[in-house]
Amino acid sequence: MGDADLKDDVIEDEATRAASGHGAEPGPDSEAESESHDEENRLKGEFVRAVKDALDEEDFDRAYDLVEPLHPADIADLFELVDADERLPLARAIRDLMGVEVIAELNDWVRELLVEALPADVVADIAEQLETDDAVAMLEDLDEDDQQAVLAEMEPEDRAAIESALAYPEESAGRLMSREFVAVPETMTVGDLIDFLREHRELPTEFWEVFCVDALHHPVGTCALSWILRCPRNIPLYDVMKRDQTLIPVGMDQEEVALRFQKYALISAAVTDDSGRLIGQITVDDIVHIIQEEAGEDTLLLSGAGDGDINEPILLTVRARLTWLVVNLATAILASSVVGLFQGAIAKFALLAVLMPIVSGMGGNAGTQTLAVVVRAIATNQLTDSNTVRMILREFRIALANGAALGMLTGLGTGLLFANPHLGAVIAAAMVVNNLVAGLAGILVPVTLTRFKVDPAVSSAVFVTTATDVMGFFSFLGLAVLTGLA
């Protein structure tokens, strides 16, 4: 796959790392943290420059000493802060600090760069030490040939788990879930369960609850560890387990999974296949990343900015942004064609050309406000079929109130400034009309796209902006002609 020289630098024995204390998290008041972090717990610019200077001078021992006290998450941040051509030298310099904790925390684009530089057997060793969901995240963006090469180097059990996860759709619960969980028969007693957890070393090292299953491996309840530790040993699990649980279908979209965790305040949840069998679990630490990712994704989609990741290759960023800029160019031509219908009126009364951008611009801002609120409401399930009409009426009233206020303010200012009450009345009326259009477009466009199974965050802004530009120009210039102003 890549640079074989990195093989001995990246893989290390986890027990050795733990014993040596490499990568240990510094205390909040430690000298190491005060030298490397600012008051907002971000890596200081001078610290990053010191690491970069050490790399430029090929003083790899000094670079290692600087990075060693950092937490794995901070090391991952450091890779984002150095230049792209410095990331591979940094990985070589810090050698055994490049444990799986760092790999799991890396930005997707940065991790892809490092992974592609490693031989397939090294990547396979890393993947086998990661949780299944983190391993899938590391491998899913590789080229098919590289991906198969890595899988071929893995142990059969680990390879089967990852291949199974990769078979599920992207951004689904199947990709997100971990296959490391504890499930026991509901007939087991509390004492038997405690003995089972102590004796079986192959069980996960970190978990918050135990899933109780029936004879068909269907989840029937959960037992929090706190309950287990406080109950008498002779009590059967079916007497103390919580039967009411939230089950996650394996094909559920990760955004819906995050909403369920948020709504029901979950720490972990069982993932089931089409037959209802327990096949994995999702934990809240994964959901935190999903909530952050989905929130940022919707904002970026509204602006047509692509992934918006500063580590994304420039050509991909240009392609993503240029696509929507070309679409916006087409809508701008449409809006200008409306202006062209009133060339004669503008020639007679030049002030119309000066004032019409105000009407369209304010309408665009109002539409963007409504659109942002509606897309968020759809994403968080606040806006559903049951309250769509009420939401439309609400936004209509808001648009009418805002349009009236802005129209009165703009109309009075225009009338006084140009000593032309007629002009003031026309721009005030146009402002009201365009704000109403903006409010209705801001809710109707995303709702309609949702009905047609189209992500409203992807293209709503283009339609809303087009509506407000076209209607802003048409209402202002049309009213000017209709009332004999021009």
C-alpha positions as CSV (number, residue, x, y, z in Angstrom):
1,M,0.0,0.0,0.0
2,G,2.7,2.5,0.9
3,D,5.9,3.3,2.7
4,A,7.3,0.1,4.4
5,D,9.7,2.2,6.5
6,L,6.7,3.2,8.7
7,K,6.0,-0.4,9.6
8,D,8.3,-0.6,12.7
9,D,7.5,3.0,13.7
10,V,3.8,2.7,14.1
11,I,2.9,-0.7,15.5
12,E,3.7,-1.3,19.1
13,D,2.7,-3.6,21.9
14,E,-0.1,-2.0,23.9
15,A,1.2,-3.5,27.2
16,T,4.6,-2.0,26.6
17,R,3.1,1.4,26.1
18,A,1.0,1.2,29.2
19,A,4.0,0.1,31.3
20,S,6.2,2.9,30.0
21,G,3.5,5.6,30.4
22,H,3.8,6.8,26.8
23,G,0.9,8.8,25.7
24,A,-0.4,9.3,29.2
25,E,-2.7,12.2,29.8
26,P,-1.1,15.1,31.7
27,G,-2.8,16.5,34.7
28,P,-4.7,19.7,34.3
29,D,-2.1,21.7,36.2
30,S,1.0,19.9,34.9
31,E,3.9,21.8,33.4
32,A,3.6,19.8,30.2
33,E,0.0,20.9,29.6
34,S,0.7,24.6,30.5
35,E,3.5,24.6,27.9
36,S,1.5,22.9,25.2
37,H,-2.1,24.1,25.8
38,D,-3.9,27.4,26.1
39,E,-6.6,28.3,28.5
40,E,-9.2,26.8,26.1
41,N,-7.4,23.4,26.0
42,R,-6.1,23.9,22.5
43,L,-2.6,23.3,21.4
44,K,-0.6,26.5,21.5
45,G,0.7,28.0,18.2
46,E,4.2,28.2,19.6
47,F,4.1,24.5,20.7
48,V,3.0,23.5,17.2
49,R,5.8,25.6,15.7
50,A,8.3,24.0,18.0
51,V,7.3,20.6,16.8
52,K,7.5,21.7,13.1
53,D,10.9,23.3,13.7
54,A,12.2,20.0,15.1
55,L,10.9,18.1,12.1
56,D,12.4,20.7,9.7
57,E,15.8,20.3,11.5
58,E,15.3,16.5,11.5
59,D,15.7,16.5,15.2
60,F,13.3,13.7,15.7
61,D,14.2,13.0,19.3
62,R,13.2,16.6,20.3
63,A,9.9,16.2,18.4
64,Y,9.3,12.9,20.2
65,D,10.0,14.5,23.6
66,L,7.6,17.4,22.8
67,V,4.8,15.1,21.8
68,E,5.2,12.4,24.4
69,P,3.2,14.0,27.2
70,L,0.2,14.6,25.0
71,H,-3.1,12.8,25.3
72,P,-3.8,10.6,22.1
73,A,-6.6,13.0,21.1
74,D,-4.2,16.0,21.3
75,I,-1.7,14.0,19.2
76,A,-4.4,13.5,16.6
77,D,-5.1,17.3,16.7
78,L,-1.4,17.9,16.2
79,F,-1.5,16.0,12.9
80,E,-4.2,18.4,11.6
81,L,-2.3,21.4,12.6
82,V,1.0,20.6,10.9
83,D,1.4,20.9,7.1
84,A,0.4,18.0,4.9
85,D,4.0,17.2,3.9
86,E,5.0,17.1,7.6
87,R,2.5,14.4,8.7
88,L,4.5,11.4,7.6
89,P,7.7,12.7,9.1
90,L,5.8,13.3,12.3
91,A,4.4,9.8,12.3
92,R,8.0,8.4,12.0
93,A,9.3,10.7,14.6
94,I,6.9,9.8,17.4
95,R,7.1,6.1,16.6
96,D,5.5,4.1,19.5
97,L,3.2,7.0,20.4
98,M,1.2,6.2,17.3
99,G,-1.0,3.8,19.0
100,V,-4.5,2.8,18.1
101,E,-6.0,5.5,20.3
102,V,-4.4,8.1,18.1
103,I,-5.4,6.4,14.9
104,A,-9.1,6.3,16.1
105,E,-9.1,10.0,16.9
106,L,-7.5,11.2,13.6
107,N,-9.5,13.3,11.1
108,D,-10.8,11.2,8.3
109,W,-8.6,12.8,5.6
110,V,-5.5,12.8,7.7
111,R,-6.0,9.2,8.7
112,E,-6.5,8.2,5.0
113,L,-3.2,9.9,4.2
114,L,-1.3,8.0,6.9
115,V,-3.0,4.7,6.3
116,E,-2.3,4.8,2.6
117,A,1.4,5.2,3.4
118,L,1.5,2.0,5.5
119,P,1.9,-1.5,4.3
120,A,-1.2,-3.7,4.3
121,D,0.0,-5.9,7.1
122,V,0.6,-2.9,9.3
123,V,-2.9,-1.5,8.6
124,A,-4.3,-4.9,9.4
125,D,-2.5,-5.0,12.7
126,I,-3.9,-1.6,13.6
127,A,-7.4,-2.6,12.5
128,E,-7.4,-5.7,14.7
129,Q,-6.7,-3.6,17.8
130,L,-9.4,-1.1,17.1
131,E,-13.1,-1.4,17.9
132,T,-15.0,-2.7,14.9
133,D,-16.7,0.6,14.1
134,D,-13.3,2.5,14.3
135,A,-11.7,-0.2,12.1
136,V,-14.5,0.2,9.5
137,A,-14.1,3.9,9.5
138,M,-10.4,3.5,8.8
139,L,-10.9,1.0,5.9
140,E,-14.1,2.1,4.2
141,D,-12.5,5.0,2.3
142,L,-9.6,3.0,0.9
143,D,-9.5,1.9,-2.7
144,E,-11.0,-1.5,-3.3
145,D,-7.6,-3.1,-4.0
146,D,-6.0,-1.7,-0.9
147,Q,-9.0,-2.6,1.2
148,Q,-8.9,-6.2,0.1
149,A,-5.2,-6.3,0.7
150,V,-5.7,-5.3,4.3
151,L,-8.5,-7.7,4.9
152,A,-6.4,-10.5,3.5
153,E,-3.8,-9.9,6.2
154,M,-6.3,-10.0,9.1
155,E,-7.3,-12.9,11.3
156,P,-10.4,-14.7,9.9
157,E,-12.6,-13.6,12.8
158,D,-11.7,-9.9,12.6
159,R,-11.9,-10.0,8.8
160,A,-15.4,-11.5,8.9
161,A,-16.6,-8.8,11.4
162,I,-15.3,-5.9,9.3
163,E,-16.6,-7.4,6.0
164,S,-20.0,-7.8,7.6
165,A,-20.0,-4.2,8.7
166,L,-18.9,-3.0,5.3
167,A,-21.8,-4.8,3.7
168,Y,-24.2,-2.4,5.4
169,P,-25.0,1.0,3.9
170,E,-22.8,3.9,4.7
171,E,-24.0,6.0,7.7
172,S,-26.2,3.2,9.0
173,A,-26.3,1.5,12.4
174,G,-24.6,-1.5,10.9
175,R,-21.5,0.6,10.1
176,L,-21.7,2.4,13.5
177,M,-22.2,-0.5,15.8
178,S,-19.6,-2.4,17.8
179,R,-19.7,-6.2,17.9
180,E,-18.1,-6.3,21.3
181,F,-20.8,-6.6,23.9
182,V,-22.0,-8.8,26.8
183,A,-25.1,-10.9,26.3
184,V,-26.3,-13.6,28.8
185,P,-29.5,-15.7,29.2
186,E,-32.3,-14.1,31.2
187,T,-32.5,-17.2,33.4
188,M,-29.0,-16.6,34.8
189,T,-28.7,-15.4,38.4
190,V,-26.9,-12.2,39.5
191,G,-24.2,-14.4,41.2
192,D,-23.7,-16.5,38.0
193,L,-23.4,-13.3,36.0
194,I,-20.8,-11.8,38.3
195,D,-18.7,-15.0,38.1
196,F,-19.1,-15.1,34.3
197,L,-17.8,-11.6,34.0
198,R,-14.8,-12.3,36.2
199,E,-13.8,-15.6,34.6
200,H,-14.2,-14.9,30.9
201,R,-11.2,-12.8,29.8
202,E,-12.3,-12.6,26.2
203,L,-15.2,-10.3,27.2
204,P,-15.0,-6.6,26.3
205,T,-13.0,-4.6,28.8
206,E,-15.4,-1.6,28.8
207,F,-19.2,-1.8,28.9
208,W,-22.0,-0.2,30.9
209,E,-24.8,-2.7,30.8
210,V,-25.4,-6.4,30.1
211,F,-28.0,-7.5,27.5
212,C,-30.3,-10.3,28.5
213,V,-31.4,-12.6,25.6
214,D,-33.9,-15.4,25.1
215,A,-33.2,-18.8,23.5
216,L,-33.3,-17.2,20.0
217,H,-30.8,-14.5,21.0
218,H,-33.5,-11.8,20.9
219,P,-32.8,-9.0,23.4
220,V,-35.5,-9.1,26.2
221,G,-33.9,-6.7,28.7
222,T,-30.9,-5.0,30.1
223,C,-29.1,-4.9,33.4
224,A,-26.9,-1.9,34.4
225,L,-23.7,-2.8,36.1
226,S,-24.8,-0.7,39.1
227,W,-27.9,-2.9,39.5
228,I,-25.9,-6.1,39.3
229,L,-23.4,-5.1,41.9
230,R,-26.1,-4.1,44.4
231,C,-28.4,-7.1,44.0
232,P,-28.2,-10.4,46.0
233,R,-26.5,-13.2,44.2
234,N,-29.5,-15.6,44.1
235,I,-31.8,-13.2,42.3
236,P,-32.6,-14.2,38.6
237,L,-31.8,-11.6,36.0
238,Y,-35.4,-11.6,34.7
239,D,-36.5,-10.2,38.1
240,V,-34.1,-7.3,38.0
241,M,-33.6,-6.5,34.3
242,K,-35.1,-3.5,32.6
243,R,-37.5,-4.9,30.0
244,D,-38.4,-1.6,28.4
245,Q,-35.5,-0.9,26.0
246,T,-34.8,1.0,22.8
247,L,-33.7,-1.4,20.0
248,I,-31.9,-0.1,17.0
249,P,-32.5,-1.8,13.6
250,V,-29.3,-2.5,11.8
251,G,-30.3,-0.5,8.7
252,M,-31.4,2.6,10.6
253,D,-29.7,5.9,9.5
254,Q,-27.1,7.1,11.9
255,E,-28.9,10.5,12.2
256,E,-32.1,8.7,13.4
257,V,-30.0,6.7,15.8
258,A,-28.5,9.9,17.3
259,L,-32.0,11.3,17.7
260,R,-33.1,8.2,19.6
261,F,-30.1,8.5,22.0
262,Q,-30.9,12.1,22.5
263,K,-34.7,11.6,23.0
264,Y,-34.4,8.6,25.4
265,A,-31.1,9.7,27.2
266,L,-29.4,6.4,26.3
267,I,-25.9,5.3,27.2
268,S,-25.9,2.3,25.0
269,A,-28.5,0.4,22.9
270,A,-28.8,-3.0,21.3
271,V,-28.7,-3.3,17.5
272,T,-30.8,-6.1,16.0
273,D,-31.0,-7.7,12.5
274,D,-34.1,-8.2,10.4
275,S,-35.0,-11.3,12.5
276,G,-34.7,-9.4,15.8
277,R,-31.5,-11.1,16.9
278,L,-28.9,-9.1,18.9
279,I,-25.9,-8.5,16.7
280,G,-24.2,-5.4,18.2
281,Q,-24.4,-2.4,20.3
282,I,-24.0,1.4,19.9
283,T,-22.6,3.5,22.7
284,V,-23.0,7.2,23.5
285,D,-19.4,8.0,22.8
286,D,-20.0,7.1,19.1
287,I,-23.2,9.2,19.1
288,V,-21.4,12.4,20.3
289,H,-19.3,12.2,17.1
290,I,-22.4,11.6,15.0
291,I,-24.4,14.5,16.4
292,Q,-21.4,16.8,15.8
293,E,-20.9,15.4,12.3
294,E,-24.6,15.7,11.3
295,A,-25.0,19.2,12.6
296,G,-22.0,20.5,10.7
297,E,-23.0,18.5,7.6
298,D,-26.5,20.2,7.3
299,T,-25.0,23.6,7.8
300,L,-22.4,23.0,5.0
301,L,-25.0,21.5,2.7
302,L,-27.1,24.6,3.0
303,S,-24.2,26.7,1.7
304,G,-23.1,24.2,-0.9
305,A,-19.6,24.1,0.6
306,G,-19.1,20.3,0.3
307,D,-17.6,18.5,3.3
308,G,-16.2,21.7,4.6
309,D,-13.2,19.9,6.0
310,I,-10.0,22.0,5.9
311,N,-8.0,18.8,5.4
312,E,-10.0,17.8,2.3
313,P,-7.9,17.9,-1.0
314,I,-8.3,21.2,-2.8
315,L,-9.5,19.6,-6.1
316,L,-12.4,17.9,-4.3
317,T,-13.3,21.1,-2.5
318,V,-13.3,23.1,-5.8
319,R,-15.5,20.5,-7.5
320,A,-18.0,20.5,-4.6
321,R,-18.3,24.2,-4.4
322,L,-18.1,24.9,-8.2
323,T,-21.1,22.6,-8.8
324,W,-23.4,24.7,-6.7
325,L,-21.9,28.0,-7.8
326,V,-22.7,27.0,-11.4
327,V,-26.3,26.3,-10.3
328,N,-26.4,29.7,-8.6
329,L,-25.2,31.3,-11.8
330,A,-28.2,29.9,-13.6
331,T,-30.6,31.2,-11.0
332,A,-28.9,34.6,-11.1
333,I,-29.4,34.7,-14.9
334,L,-33.1,33.9,-14.3
335,A,-33.4,36.8,-11.8
336,S,-31.6,39.2,-14.2
337,S,-34.0,38.2,-16.9
338,V,-36.9,39.5,-14.8
339,V,-35.1,42.8,-14.4
340,G,-34.7,42.8,-18.2
341,L,-38.5,42.9,-18.6
342,F,-38.5,46.3,-17.0
343,Q,-35.7,48.0,-18.8
344,G,-37.9,50.7,-20.0
345,A,-39.2,51.6,-16.5
346,I,-35.7,51.6,-15.1
347,A,-34.5,53.9,-17.9
348,K,-37.3,56.4,-17.1
349,F,-36.7,56.2,-13.3
350,A,-33.1,55.3,-12.5
351,L,-33.8,55.2,-8.7
352,L,-35.5,51.8,-9.3
353,A,-32.1,50.3,-10.1
354,V,-30.6,51.7,-7.0
355,L,-33.3,50.4,-4.6
356,M,-34.3,47.0,-6.1
357,P,-31.3,45.1,-4.6
358,I,-32.6,46.1,-1.1
359,V,-35.9,44.3,-1.7
360,S,-34.3,41.1,-3.0
361,G,-31.5,41.1,-0.5
362,M,-33.8,41.5,2.5
363,G,-36.0,38.8,1.1
364,G,-33.1,36.5,0.7
365,N,-32.0,37.0,4.3
366,A,-35.5,36.4,5.6
367,G,-35.8,33.2,3.5
368,T,-32.4,32.0,4.8
369,Q,-33.6,32.5,8.4
370,T,-36.8,30.5,7.8
371,L,-34.9,27.8,5.9
372,A,-32.4,27.3,8.6
373,V,-35.1,26.9,11.3
374,V,-37.1,24.5,9.1
375,V,-34.2,22.3,8.1
376,R,-33.2,22.0,11.7
377,A,-36.8,21.1,12.7
378,I,-36.9,18.4,10.1
379,A,-33.6,17.0,11.1
380,T,-34.6,16.8,14.8
381,N,-38.1,15.5,14.1
382,Q,-39.7,18.6,15.5
383,L,-41.5,19.1,12.1
384,T,-43.6,16.2,11.0
385,D,-46.7,15.6,9.0
386,S,-48.8,16.2,12.1
387,N,-47.7,19.9,12.6
388,T,-46.7,21.0,9.1
389,V,-49.8,23.1,8.5
390,R,-49.4,24.8,11.9
391,M,-45.7,25.5,11.1
392,I,-46.7,27.0,7.7
393,L,-49.2,29.4,9.4
394,R,-46.7,30.3,12.0
395,E,-44.0,31.2,9.5
396,F,-46.6,33.1,7.4
397,R,-47.5,35.3,10.5
398,I,-43.8,35.9,11.2
399,A,-43.1,36.8,7.6
400,L,-46.1,39.2,7.6
401,A,-45.0,40.9,10.8
402,N,-41.4,41.2,9.7
403,G,-42.3,42.4,6.2
404,A,-44.7,45.0,7.6
405,A,-42.0,46.3,10.0
406,L,-39.3,46.4,7.4
407,G,-41.6,47.8,4.7
408,M,-42.7,50.6,7.0
409,L,-39.1,51.5,8.0
410,T,-37.8,51.3,4.4
411,G,-40.8,53.1,2.9
412,L,-40.6,56.0,5.3
413,G,-36.8,56.3,4.9
414,T,-37.1,56.1,1.1
415,G,-39.9,58.6,0.9
416,L,-38.1,61.1,3.1
417,L,-34.7,60.7,1.6
418,F,-35.9,61.1,-2.0
419,A,-38.9,63.3,-1.2
420,N,-41.1,60.9,-3.0
421,P,-43.9,59.3,-0.9
422,H,-45.1,57.3,-4.0
423,L,-41.7,55.6,-4.3
424,G,-41.7,54.9,-0.5
425,A,-45.1,53.3,-0.7
426,V,-44.0,51.1,-3.6
427,I,-40.9,49.8,-1.9
428,A,-42.8,49.2,1.3
429,A,-45.4,47.1,-0.5
430,A,-42.7,45.2,-2.4
431,M,-40.9,44.5,0.9
432,V,-44.1,43.0,2.4
433,V,-44.7,40.8,-0.6
434,N,-41.2,39.5,-0.9
435,N,-41.0,38.7,2.9
436,L,-44.2,36.7,2.6
437,V,-42.7,34.8,-0.4
438,A,-39.4,34.3,1.5
439,G,-41.2,32.9,4.6
440,L,-43.4,30.5,2.5
441,A,-40.6,29.4,0.3
442,G,-38.4,28.8,3.3
443,I,-40.8,26.2,4.7
444,L,-42.5,24.9,1.6
445,V,-39.3,24.1,-0.3
446,P,-37.6,21.9,2.3
447,V,-41.0,20.2,3.3
448,T,-41.6,19.4,-0.4
449,L,-38.1,18.0,-0.9
450,T,-38.5,15.9,2.2
451,R,-41.8,14.4,0.8
452,F,-39.9,13.4,-2.3
453,K,-37.1,11.7,-0.2
454,V,-34.6,14.4,-1.0
455,D,-32.3,15.8,1.7
456,P,-33.7,19.3,2.2
457,A,-30.3,20.6,3.3
458,V,-28.7,19.8,-0.1
459,S,-30.6,22.1,-2.5
460,S,-33.2,24.1,-0.6
461,A,-31.1,27.3,-0.5
462,V,-30.9,27.5,-4.3
463,F,-34.7,27.3,-4.7
464,V,-35.4,29.8,-1.8
465,T,-32.8,32.3,-3.1
466,T,-34.2,32.1,-6.6
467,A,-37.7,32.7,-5.4
468,T,-36.8,35.7,-3.3
469,D,-34.6,37.3,-6.0
470,V,-37.2,36.8,-8.8
471,M,-40.1,37.9,-6.6
472,G,-38.2,40.8,-5.1
473,F,-37.4,42.2,-8.5
474,F,-40.8,41.4,-10.0
475,S,-42.8,42.9,-7.1
476,F,-40.8,46.1,-6.8
477,L,-40.5,46.8,-10.5
478,G,-44.0,45.5,-11.3
479,L,-45.6,47.7,-8.6
480,A,-43.7,50.7,-9.9
481,V,-45.1,50.2,-13.4
482,L,-48.5,49.3,-12.2
483,T,-48.9,52.4,-10.0
484,G,-47.5,54.7,-12.7
485,L,-44.3,55.5,-10.9
486,A,-42.2,54.7,-14.0
